[in-house]
Amino acid sequence: MTHEKENDRGRCGLRSFTRFYAVQTLYRAEILDISPLELLREQVNCGEIHKIFITENISTTEMDMEFFQRLIVVAADNMLQIDEIIGTRLSYSWKMDRLDRVMRAVIRLGTAELLYIEETPPRVVFSEYIEISKSFFEKKDVAFVNGLLNSILN
């Protein structure tokens, strides 16, 4: 394997961790009842973003910071439209506020990336957010995320 391919693979892996941390950031903003943009500013200004370990071996200092900021900004700037799109795909008896907060963060970011970050292929978005879902949810909830993201894309 060439050095260039190894770097691409590493960057892709770091993007996975970046997405995972972006989900945590959206969740945290909702818990704190502040804008994700405000939380992003606080994290960057206080240097907090450089202190967190995403896994035992990877910290936020190693993630794709530019991509992380883009995910948060795109999701925050388009949150009303994203929620409206998600809401139209939920069944009549389900509303956004009935979804678990982590579920909302996963679906919001997945929707944001599907609709507003065009260079990421849809299959990659599905795969990434399904994997993130597996970290938090049981099989039926992971299938729910998959079905909802698929409905949004179509």
Buried (B, 14 or more C-beta within 10 A) or exposed (E): EEEEEEEEEEEEEBBBBBBBBBBBBBBBBBEEEEEBBEBBEBBBEEEEBEEBEBEEEBBBEBBBBEBBBBBBBBBBBBBEEBBEBBEEBBEEEBEBEEBEEBBBBBBBBBBBBBBBBEEBEBEBBBEBBBEBBEEBBEEEBBEBBBEBBEEBBE
